[in-house]
Amino acid sequence: TSPLLPQALLDGLLILTCLPTTVNMCIFLTAASGGSVASALCNAAMGNLLGVFATPALLFKFFGASIELPFVAMVLKLCNK
């Protein structure tokens, strides 16, 4: 447990790192840096297809069968903003 960040935030960051990247950001950043857009598109498509299987496996590895997040409290806090 980090003294700087709450456990729920750390869990959320870990979940985000397990997700595949978006296609538009891959293409935009590759084009902006002068890279091969075709390779970036192929890589992003393959990553998203593999992400369907890899994301649940990674989440299960890191969190086990369940995770404790204050879901209702988070939704209510988002709705109140």
PLY file of the C-alpha trace (Angstrom):
ply
format ascii 1.0
element vertex 81
property float x
property float y
property float z
element edge 80
property int vertex1
property int vertex2
end_header
0.00 0.00 0.00
1.30 3.42 -0.95
1.11 6.22 1.61
0.53 8.74 -1.19
-2.32 7.11 -3.13
-5.42 5.26 -1.92
-5.63 1.54 -2.70
-8.69 2.02 -4.95
-6.74 4.47 -7.15
-3.77 2.11 -7.36
-6.12 -0.73 -8.37
-7.65 1.49 -11.04
-4.24 2.38 -12.46
-3.31 -1.30 -12.58
-6.54 -2.06 -14.45
-5.77 0.69 -16.99
-2.31 -0.73 -17.64
-3.88 -4.10 -18.52
-6.11 -2.62 -21.25
-5.06 -2.52 -24.91
-4.28 0.84 -26.48
-6.70 2.73 -28.72
-6.32 2.52 -32.48
-6.62 6.27 -33.06
-3.81 7.13 -30.62
-1.50 4.52 -32.15
-2.06 5.92 -35.63
-1.92 9.58 -34.58
1.29 9.27 -32.59
2.94 7.13 -35.26
2.01 9.57 -38.03
3.16 12.54 -35.93
6.55 10.95 -35.41
6.95 9.97 -39.07
6.55 6.23 -38.53
4.79 3.60 -40.59
1.04 4.12 -40.20
0.28 0.75 -41.82
2.42 -1.05 -39.24
0.80 0.94 -36.44
-2.68 0.01 -37.69
-1.74 -3.66 -37.91
-0.16 -3.57 -34.45
-3.16 -1.80 -32.89
-5.67 -4.17 -34.51
-3.72 -7.23 -33.40
-3.28 -5.80 -29.91
-6.99 -5.12 -29.55
-7.90 -8.61 -30.75
-5.43 -10.19 -28.34
-6.59 -7.82 -25.62
-9.97 -9.55 -25.55
-8.22 -12.59 -24.09
-5.19 -11.01 -22.42
-7.06 -8.38 -20.36
-9.23 -10.81 -18.35
-6.24 -13.11 -17.85
-4.06 -10.25 -16.56
-6.80 -8.95 -14.28
-7.35 -12.42 -12.87
-3.58 -12.78 -12.31
-3.27 -9.46 -10.47
-6.57 -9.39 -8.56
-7.73 -12.99 -8.32
-11.40 -13.91 -8.51
-12.69 -10.63 -7.09
-11.72 -7.03 -6.46
-12.99 -4.64 -3.82
-13.77 -1.22 -5.23
-16.30 1.27 -3.87
-18.31 1.10 -7.12
-21.54 2.71 -5.91
-19.66 5.50 -4.14
-17.62 6.19 -7.28
-20.71 6.33 -9.51
-22.52 8.65 -7.10
-19.48 10.91 -6.89
-19.28 11.09 -10.70
-23.01 11.83 -10.98
-22.76 14.68 -8.48
-20.10 16.55 -10.47
0 1
1 2
2 3
3 4
4 5
5 6
6 7
7 8
8 9
9 10
10 11
11 12
12 13
13 14
14 15
15 16
16 17
17 18
18 19
19 20
20 21
21 22
22 23
23 24
24 25
25 26
26 27
27 28
28 29
29 30
30 31
31 32
32 33
33 34
34 35
35 36
36 37
37 38
38 39
39 40
40 41
41 42
42 43
43 44
44 45
45 46
46 47
47 48
48 49
49 50
50 51
51 52
52 53
53 54
54 55
55 56
56 57
57 58
58 59
59 60
60 61
61 62
62 63
63 64
64 65
65 66
66 67
67 68
68 69
69 70
70 71
71 72
72 73
73 74
74 75
75 76
76 77
77 78
78 79
79 80
